[in-house]
Amino acid sequence: MSLILKEQAKKALWNRFKKISPYPIDSKGYLTEPAHNLLPGIKLEQFESEFDSGSGNELRKKFRAVHSSSALVVNTFAPMKDNLSELDMLDVHGIRSLKFEKKLPTGLMGTPPNLDLFVENETDVVAVESKFLEYFSHKKPRFKGSYTKKAFPKAEERWLDLMERFRDGQPQYLDVAQLIKHYLGLSNTLGHAGQRITLLYLFWEPQNTDDHELFRDHRKELDEFSKDVEGTAVNFVYKSYPKLWAEWEEKGTYKEHMRNLHKRYDIVM
C-alpha cells in the first residue's frame, strides 16, 4: 500500500508542476536542468557550490526530480540566505550562517553523513534532515561493522544503545539509522563547541493526511524515537513542512514565497 501511495503522491506532484511550470518532465518526473526545479526568485548560484562540495553529485542527479527532497529544502530556505536576520528556526534568531549539504564526519573512514541544511548562530546549531517521499517506503536500519560503541568515545550511551537496538532491526518508515549517524556526526564534530545542538527532522505531508494510515504510523514512530533520545545533548525535534510554513505565515514573513511554496507543494493525494 505504501508503494501505491508513493506513486499517487508523485503523480499528484507532477501534475501540479505541469500546471504551474513551462518546463517539461520525463516519465519518471525528472527535469533536464536543476534550475528548472526552482521556485521563482531562487537562483542556482545561491547554493550550487555547497551542493558541488557535498557527496553523491546530488545537484546533477536526484535534485532534478520534481519530488526531490533536496530541491524541497532549497525551495524552502534558499531565499533566506540573502537576509538571514529575518529567519526564525525553532526560535533561534540572529542566524549568521545557512548552508546546504553539510558534511559531518563521524570519525570513521568512508563517506560522512550529509545534512540537508545546517543553520547556526553564536549559541545554537540547527541541523536539518529533509524528507519528501522517502519515508513512504519501509527502510531496514543498517550499520556497517565499523559502527561499534568503542568507535564513538564522544557519543552518549543512550544513542549508542539505540544503535545496537535498531541494528538490523525491523523495517519502518522512519530511517532511524540515518538519524543516529547524523547524531554521531554532530557529537563528533560539534560536541565540544559549546553550542546547543538541535537535530530537526523536517518532512513533507499532503493536505489529506487523515485519509492515510501511513502518516499516522510515521508520526507514531517519530514520537517513539523522540522519547528514546529525550534529554540528551543533541535535542531531537520533528516538524512537517506545512507546519513550518504556517508558522512563518503567522509571523507575516516571506509572503510571496509562502504563496509559491503552497502553489507548488500543497496537494491532495
LINSUL-V925163 format. One line per field, one symbol per residue. ss: DSSP state (h for helix, s for strand, l for the rest). A space follows every 50 residues. Layout:
ss=???
This chain:
ss=lhhhhhhhhhhhhhhhhhhhlllllllllslllhhhhllllllhhhlhhh hhlllllhhhlhhhslllhhhhhhhhhhhhhhlhhhllsllsllllssss ssssllllllllsssssssslllssssssssllhhhllslllllllllhh hlllllhhhhhhhhhhlllllslllhhhhhhhhhhhhhhhlllllsssss ssslllllhhhlhhhhhhhhhhhhhhhhhllllssssssshhhhhhhhhh llllhhhhhhhhhhhllll
